[in-house]
C-alpha cells in the first residue's frame, strides 16, 4: 500500500472493495472449539451498517464500493482476470 501512496495523483486509481468473507459467517467454516460462528448477529449488523455508511460516503464523492460475499482471494482473482 505504501508504494501506491507515493505515486502522483494522476497515476492513481483506487477501486474500493469490501468482501463479506463467508468463513466469518458460516458455522461449518468456524475454527472455534464449539462450532460457533466467528461473527455473531450483533457484529454482523455492525459490519453491514459500516459498509452501508462507507458506500454512502463514497457515493458522495462520486465513487462506488464493490461488495462481494465471496472469499477475498477468490473474488479478487475473478475481478482481475481479463478472461
Secondary structure as GFF3:
##gff-version 3
##sequence-region A 1 83
A	DSSP	alpha_helix	2	5	.	.	.	ID=ss1
A	DSSP	three_ten_helix	9	11	.	.	.	ID=ss2
A	DSSP	beta_strand	16	19	.	.	.	ID=ss3
A	DSSP	three_ten_helix	22	24	.	.	.	ID=ss4
A	DSSP	three_ten_helix	27	29	.	.	.	ID=ss5
A	DSSP	alpha_helix	41	60	.	.	.	ID=ss6
A	DSSP	beta_strand	65	68	.	.	.	ID=ss7
A	DSSP	alpha_helix	72	80	.	.	.	ID=ss8
###
